[in-house]
């Protein structure tokens, strides 16, 4: 945390409960501005399902795993 943030924190702690709650709400609301308006939580569920499916393939021995460095070397060789 920056020195400025630490100073603000010390000042805010001295405020009344009501004032701290109001500031907290303002800060939380400001975080919502950074959320992608096109965000779709169902996409997270789809991604999780895909990851679980792939994990099961690994556990069942159906997937062939390759170290990352080998995969990158093969791609470099293929595209050079």
Backbone bond lengths (Angstrom), bond angles and torsions (degrees), N, CA, C in turn:
res aa  C-N    CA-C-N  psi(-1)  N-CA   C-N-CA  omega(-1)  CA-C   N-CA-C  phi
1 X - - - 1.450 - - 1.530 107.47 -
2 X 1.311 116.77 138.97 1.462 121.02 -178.65 1.526 110.60 -70.97
3 X 1.331 114.90 163.26 1.472 119.49 178.19 1.526 110.76 -61.92
4 X 1.315 116.47 -38.50 1.469 120.00 179.12 1.529 110.44 -62.19
5 X 1.319 116.10 -42.61 1.469 119.92 179.60 1.528 110.77 -66.27
6 X 1.313 116.53 -39.07 1.471 119.72 177.70 1.520 111.46 -63.06
7 X 1.342 116.62 -41.34 1.470 120.40 177.75 1.526 110.57 -64.08
8 X 1.320 116.41 -43.16 1.467 120.12 178.06 1.520 111.00 -61.21
9 X 1.316 115.69 -42.73 1.455 119.65 179.59 1.528 110.93 -59.66
10 X 1.319 116.40 -44.42 1.462 120.15 179.22 1.527 111.39 -62.28
11 X 1.329 116.78 -38.93 1.466 120.35 178.58 1.531 110.95 -69.42
12 X 1.314 116.04 -40.64 1.462 119.52 -177.21 1.526 112.17 -68.03
13 X 1.320 116.67 -33.16 1.461 120.31 179.41 1.529 110.77 -60.54
14 X 1.307 116.46 -29.20 1.472 120.77 -178.53 1.527 112.78 -79.42
15 X 1.329 118.15 -10.65 1.453 121.20 -179.57 1.528 110.49 -73.27
16 X 1.310 115.05 164.16 1.464 119.45 177.45 1.531 109.35 -68.64
17 X 1.298 115.75 163.56 1.460 121.17 178.58 1.517 111.00 -57.74
18 X 1.318 116.51 -42.44 1.466 120.74 -179.58 1.522 110.98 -63.69
19 X 1.327 116.78 -44.03 1.469 120.08 -179.99 1.530 110.66 -65.28
20 X 1.334 117.29 -41.09 1.466 120.51 178.24 1.528 110.76 -63.92
21 X 1.324 116.58 -39.82 1.464 120.24 179.04 1.528 110.69 -64.15
22 X 1.322 116.76 -41.62 1.471 120.37 178.93 1.526 110.40 -64.00
23 X 1.333 116.61 -43.62 1.469 119.82 178.39 1.529 111.04 -64.91
24 X 1.317 115.98 -40.34 1.456 119.76 178.79 1.527 110.64 -60.28
25 X 1.323 116.28 -42.06 1.470 119.91 179.68 1.520 110.66 -65.29
26 X 1.317 116.76 -41.07 1.474 120.55 177.93 1.526 110.11 -60.56
27 X 1.335 116.80 -44.54 1.465 120.38 179.85 1.523 111.32 -65.44
28 X 1.322 116.99 -42.75 1.467 119.82 177.97 1.522 111.38 -62.76
29 X 1.323 116.36 -42.64 1.468 119.86 178.49 1.522 110.99 -61.76
30 X 1.337 116.93 -35.33 1.458 119.79 -179.41 1.525 111.09 -67.50
31 X 1.315 117.88 -26.32 1.462 120.38 177.68 1.519 111.15 -69.01
32 X 1.323 117.01 -32.20 1.461 121.15 178.98 1.521 112.15 -61.51
33 X 1.323 116.77 -26.17 1.459 120.34 -179.37 1.517 111.61 -66.47
34 X 1.339 117.03 -24.17 1.446 121.25 -178.22 1.527 113.28 -87.43
35 X 1.317 117.56 -4.59 1.457 121.21 -178.34 1.522 109.72 -77.49
36 X 1.298 115.71 134.91 1.462 122.13 -179.84 1.529 108.99 -65.05
37 X 1.336 117.54 121.75 1.471 119.73 -179.17 1.526 112.96 -64.74
38 X 1.332 116.93 -20.04 1.455 121.01 179.82 1.527 112.20 -92.39
39 X 1.336 116.65 4.82 1.463 120.80 -178.13 1.522 110.26 -62.50
40 X 1.311 115.05 134.61 1.454 121.78 179.79 1.527 108.27 -128.28
41 X 1.339 118.69 109.38 1.461 120.12 -178.18 1.526 113.75 -59.58
42 X 1.322 117.34 -23.94 1.466 120.04 178.25 1.527 110.65 -64.55
43 X 1.340 116.69 -28.27 1.456 119.55 177.26 1.519 110.04 -64.16
44 X 1.329 117.25 -36.53 1.462 120.45 176.59 1.516 110.16 -63.23
45 X 1.316 117.14 -40.83 1.463 120.94 179.12 1.528 110.64 -64.69
46 X 1.329 116.78 -40.93 1.458 120.82 177.65 1.522 110.67 -63.70
47 X 1.325 116.68 -42.64 1.458 121.26 179.32 1.523 110.39 -64.22
48 X 1.317 116.80 -43.63 1.462 120.61 178.37 1.526 110.97 -60.85
49 X 1.311 116.89 -42.87 1.464 120.69 178.69 1.529 110.58 -61.87
50 X 1.325 116.90 -41.33 1.466 121.02 178.97 1.530 110.79 -65.40
51 X 1.315 117.21 -42.47 1.462 120.68 178.51 1.526 111.15 -63.52
52 X 1.323 116.27 -40.66 1.466 119.92 178.38 1.523 111.32 -65.83
53 X 1.330 116.53 -38.09 1.466 120.80 178.00 1.524 110.08 -63.39
54 X 1.340 116.07 -44.99 1.466 119.88 -179.72 1.527 111.37 -66.52
55 X 1.318 116.02 -39.36 1.466 119.57 177.56 1.522 110.12 -59.88
56 X 1.318 116.70 -43.15 1.464 120.63 -179.57 1.525 110.66 -63.94
57 X 1.338 117.54 -37.06 1.465 120.30 176.93 1.528 110.93 -61.77
58 X 1.334 115.60 -40.01 1.463 119.57 177.62 1.515 110.07 -65.28
59 X 1.330 116.82 -47.33 1.465 121.03 -179.28 1.524 112.26 -62.13
60 X 1.327 116.21 -34.32 1.467 120.80 -179.91 1.525 112.62 -82.73
61 X 1.329 116.97 -3.92 1.459 120.81 -179.65 1.515 113.90 77.64
62 X 1.317 117.77 14.17 1.467 121.88 -179.06 1.520 112.49 -84.58
63 X 1.317 117.66 -20.56 1.461 121.76 -178.11 1.522 109.46 -100.94
64 X 1.309 116.25 140.05 1.456 121.29 176.03 1.530 107.01 -97.04
65 X 1.322 115.02 117.57 1.458 119.81 -178.95 1.527 110.10 -91.27
66 X 1.324 114.42 147.45 1.455 120.61 -179.51 1.523 107.33 -138.01
67 X 1.330 117.75 134.41 1.460 118.97 177.35 1.533 110.50 -58.22
68 X 1.305 115.68 145.57 1.458 121.05 -178.01 1.510 113.39 -54.97
69 X 1.329 116.88 -41.64 1.462 119.62 -178.19 1.522 111.12 -64.32
70 X 1.346 117.22 -34.44 1.466 120.09 177.42 1.526 110.88 -69.07
71 X 1.313 116.19 -42.13 1.468 120.14 179.35 1.520 110.53 -62.48
72 X 1.332 116.78 -44.40 1.471 120.35 178.55 1.524 111.60 -64.14
73 X 1.317 117.08 -40.96 1.474 120.36 178.57 1.521 110.29 -62.42
74 X 1.332 117.16 -41.90 1.466 120.87 179.43 1.520 110.98 -64.26
75 X 1.334 116.49 -40.23 1.461 119.35 177.88 1.511 111.86 -66.64
76 X 1.318 116.94 -40.84 1.475 119.99 178.16 1.523 110.16 -62.13
77 X 1.316 115.83 -43.88 1.463 120.36 179.62 1.538 110.87 -62.53
78 X 1.308 115.56 -43.70 1.461 121.04 -178.14 1.529 112.15 -64.72
79 X 1.333 116.76 -36.17 1.472 120.28 -173.01 1.528 113.27 -106.96
80 X 1.323 117.35 17.91 1.475 117.97 177.94 1.508 110.96 -107.95
